[in-house]
Amino acid sequence: MHYALFIVSGRGSGKSTLIRALTGFEARRRLWRVKSLSGRDLWAFIIHQSPQELGMRRHPPQDFPDVFEKKYGVSRNEYNFLISALEIHVRNPQYSYRQYINSARRKGFDARIAIINKYWNGKLEDPIKVQSVQNFASFNGILFILVDASQDPNVTANKIRNNLYP
């Protein structure tokens, strides 16, 4: 079974900081060993920048996560947990977080979503967009939680682990 955890919010909200707190991620390594809730080892493939930030045309939803596996030389059989940042705000709906999550789900990933509703600097995410992500998750039977990135990242990461890790 492959799992996917998506950290969804706007640019500069603290998505990458939370991914580092969850995994200890360093940019030069893409695979990290993390513990499941039951204590078993999982290999996580980390995409700490959202595909939308990196160039939507180069990283289209229908090729997600395949294009990143190819880009970083990672095979799907090397990991069982994908952790990725996704942007909540995009101009073109064909590149929305929904499209990336649905692409991963079609490829067999059990998706989970952490929605940042308060940025690291205290700014609040647009409540209508937050509600839209919640509605999307509920409608599709996807586990989700709201997180406050203005808290200690390790505390928030622990909340994510306890609620969304397999």
Residue pairs with C-beta under 8 A, 6 or more apart in sequence:
1 80
1 110
1 166
2 76
2 79
2 80
2 81
2 82
2 107
2 108
2 109
2 110
3 42
3 80
3 81
3 82
3 109
3 110
3 111
3 112
3 166
4 65
4 81
4 82
4 83
4 84
4 101
4 104
4 105
4 109
4 110
4 111
4 112
5 22
5 81
5 82
5 83
5 84
5 111
5 112
5 113
5 114
5 160
5 164
5 165
6 84
6 85
6 86
6 97
6 100
6 101
6 111
6 112
6 113
6 114
7 15
7 18
7 19
7 83
7 84
7 85
7 86
7 114
7 116
7 160
8 15
8 85
8 86
8 87
8 88
8 97
8 113
8 114
8 115
8 116
8 133
9 15
9 87
9 88
9 115
9 116
9 117
9 119
9 125
9 149
10 87
10 88
10 89
10 116
10 119
10 125
10 126
11 53
11 87
11 89
12 119
12 121
13 116
13 119
13 120
13 123
13 125
13 149
14 116
14 119
14 120
14 149
14 150
14 153
15 48
15 50
15 85
15 116
15 149
16 48
16 49
16 85
17 120
17 149
17 153
18 114
18 116
18 147
18 149
18 153
18 156
18 157
18 160
19 25
19 46
19 48
19 83
19 85
20 48
20 153
21 153
21 154
21 156
21 157
22 34
22 83
22 157
22 160
22 161
23 32
23 34
23 44
23 46
23 83
24 32
25 32
25 46
25 48
27 48
29 46
30 45
30 46
30 72
30 74
31 43
31 44
31 45
31 46
31 74
31 78
31 79
32 43
32 44
32 46
33 41
33 42
33 43
33 44
34 41
34 42
34 43
34 44
34 81
34 165
35 41
35 42
35 165
36 42
36 165
36 166
37 161
37 162
37 165
37 166
42 79
42 80
42 81
42 166
43 78
43 79
43 80
43 81
44 79
44 81
44 82
44 83
45 65
45 68
45 69
45 72
45 74
45 78
45 79
45 81
45 82
45 83
46 83
46 84
47 65
47 68
47 82
47 83
47 84
47 85
48 84
48 85
49 85
50 84
50 85
50 86
50 87
51 59
51 61
51 64
51 67
51 68
51 84
51 86
51 95
51 100
52 59
52 86
52 87
52 90
52 95
53 85
53 87
56 90
56 92
56 95
58 67
59 67
59 68
60 67
60 95
61 94
61 95
61 99
61 100
61 102
61 103
62 99
62 103
63 103
64 100
64 103
64 104
65 82
65 84
65 103
65 104
65 107
66 107
68 74
69 75
69 76
81 166
82 104
82 109
84 100
86 97
86 100
86 101
87 97
88 97
88 115
88 125
88 126
88 129
88 130
88 133
89 126
89 129
90 96
90 97
93 99
97 133
98 136
101 111
101 113
101 136
101 142
104 111
105 111
105 140
110 166
111 142
112 142
112 143
112 144
112 164
113 133
113 137
113 142
113 143
113 144
113 145
113 164
114 144
114 145
114 147
114 160
114 164
115 125
115 130
115 133
115 134
115 144
115 145
115 146
115 147
116 125
116 146
116 147
116 148
116 149
117 124
117 125
117 127
117 130
117 146
117 147
117 148
118 124
118 125
118 148
118 149
118 150
119 125
119 149
119 150
120 149
120 150
120 153
121 150
122 150
130 146
133 144
134 144
134 146
136 142
137 143
137 144
138 144
143 163
143 164
144 164
145 159
145 160
145 163
145 164
147 156
147 159
147 160
148 156
149 156
